Amino acid sequence: MLKTIASRRRSPAGLVLALGCLILVLGLGRPATAEAQARHARDQNIQPVYEGWERNPDGSYNMLFGYLNRNWVEEPEIPIGEDNAFSPGPADRGQPTHFYPRRQLYVFKVRVPADWGDQRLVWTVTRDGRTDQAVGKLIGFYEHDAGVYLAQRVSRLRATPEERRNQAPSITLVGPDAVTASVGAPLALAVTASDDGIPGPAQSRFARPITERPAKTPDGALQQDMVSGYVATATGLAVTWLHYRGPGNVTFDPMHASLDTGGGRATTEARFSEPGTYVIRAVGNDQIFTTPVNVTVTVTAGSE
């Protein structure tokens, strides 16, 4: 039986993870054919994913969304509009328009009011004529706390009492939140970030530190959420720079940085392949929680 929001009981993290995985399989699954199991470099769809929800101190709620880009190489750009929209209400709820390959967890949050009740919030993405949706509802077993985030991110079903006291990192942009740049020219960007030190440094899953490896998972897919979490194991806090919105390609040097949890500065140089308006996102990651900050970049063709 599904619990209501008013229920005081919380589902164990393991139950939430199991139910979430079951729903993901049912929602995203395809027939087990050779074609369905093949790895496609490009021309595949984007499946938006509803991850769950969390409570805010003021009584409102955050609905949590991510996505599965079924391409192993291609990073589609789908502008806000008919092909990338929320309903009901505004089409733009802060979702990405640039989609990194494979599964990206907890990409953004949509705040809904305390009286939201049993309404649905639907994210619709259309790619090459195929339309996929994620349907958000405040169902009891979808509620997230530190234990659920821990289970999803590091595949451990029980959080320690200290980990349950964990607070999200803080991150602040250095300089204005709207800047200009030229195609091909480096743009210096910087943030300061800090954390409460929970859960702190951890042993990397890899033989070599992740910072010495390419920014890819062992299967070759550029899963930035996963990589950022690995980088954070070195010191307890990482900052990852992401291309969140905008045409063309954006490269970062570096893309990931480990910081001391007591506070530090992360810098990068971004380069843009074509003119347009971009949103660059820096994400603080303490292995369990993430906090983003955005900067809007207007890129011009520059002098010929």
Rosetta blueprint (number, residue, H / E / L):
1 M L
2 L L
3 K L
4 T L
5 I L
6 A L
7 S L
8 R L
9 R L
10 R L
11 S L
12 P L
13 A H
14 G H
15 L H
16 V H
17 L H
18 A H
19 L H
20 G H
21 C H
22 L H
23 I H
24 L H
25 V H
26 L H
27 G H
28 L H
29 G L
30 R L
31 P L
32 A L
33 T L
34 A H
35 E H
36 A H
37 Q H
38 A L
39 R L
40 H E
41 A L
42 R L
43 D L
44 Q L
45 N L
46 I E
47 Q E
48 P E
49 V E
50 Y E
51 E E
52 G E
53 W E
54 E E
55 R E
56 N L
57 P L
58 D L
59 G L
60 S L
61 Y E
62 N E
63 M E
64 L E
65 F E
66 G E
67 Y E
68 L E
69 N E
70 R L
71 N E
72 W L
73 V L
74 E L
75 E L
76 P L
77 E E
78 I L
79 P L
80 I L
81 G E
82 E L
83 D L
84 N E
85 A E
86 F E
87 S E
88 P L
89 G L
90 P L
91 A L
92 D L
93 R L
94 G L
95 Q L
96 P L
97 T L
98 H E
99 F L
100 Y L
101 P L
102 R E
103 R E
104 Q E
105 L E
106 Y E
107 V E
108 F E
109 K E
110 V E
111 R E
112 V E
113 P L
114 A L
115 D L
116 W L
117 G L
118 D L
119 Q L
120 R L
121 L E
122 V E
123 W E
124 T E
125 V E
126 T E
127 R E
128 D L
129 G L
130 R E
131 T E
132 D E
133 Q E
134 A E
135 V E
136 G E
137 K L
138 L L
139 I L
140 G H
141 F H
142 Y H
143 E E
144 H L
145 D L
146 A H
147 G H
148 V H
149 Y H
150 L H
151 A H
152 Q H
153 R H
154 V H
155 S L
156 R L
157 L L
158 R L
159 A L
160 T L
161 P H
162 E H
163 E H
164 R H
165 R L
166 N L
167 Q L
168 A L
169 P L
170 S E
171 I E
172 T E
173 L E
174 V L
175 G L
176 P L
177 D L
178 A E
179 V E
180 T E
181 A E
182 S E
183 V L
184 G L
185 A L
186 P L
187 L E
188 A E
189 L E
190 A E
191 V E
192 T E
193 A E
194 S E
195 D L
196 D L
197 G L
198 I L
199 P L
200 G L
201 P L
202 A L
203 Q L
204 S L
205 R L
206 F L
207 A L
208 R L
209 P L
210 I H
211 T H
212 E H
213 R L
214 P L
215 A L
216 K L
217 T L
218 P L
219 D L
220 G L
221 A L
222 L L
223 Q L
224 Q H
225 D H
226 M H
227 V H
228 S H
229 G H
230 Y H
231 V H
232 A H
233 T L
234 A L
235 T L
236 G E
237 L E
238 A E
239 V E
240 T E
241 W E
242 L E
243 H E
244 Y E
245 R E
246 G L
247 P L
248 G L
249 N L
250 V E
251 T E
252 F E
253 D E
254 P L
255 M L
256 H E
257 A E
258 S E
259 L E
260 D E
261 T L
262 G L
263 G L
264 G E
265 R E
266 A E
267 T E
268 T E
269 E E
270 A E
271 R E
272 F E
273 S L
274 E L
275 P L
276 G E
277 T E
278 Y E
279 V E
280 I E
281 R E
282 A E
283 V E
284 G E
285 N E
286 D L
287 Q L
288 I L
289 F L
290 T E
291 T E
292 P E
293 V E
294 N E
295 V E
296 T E
297 V E
298 T E
299 V E
300 T E
301 A L
302 G L
303 S L
304 E L
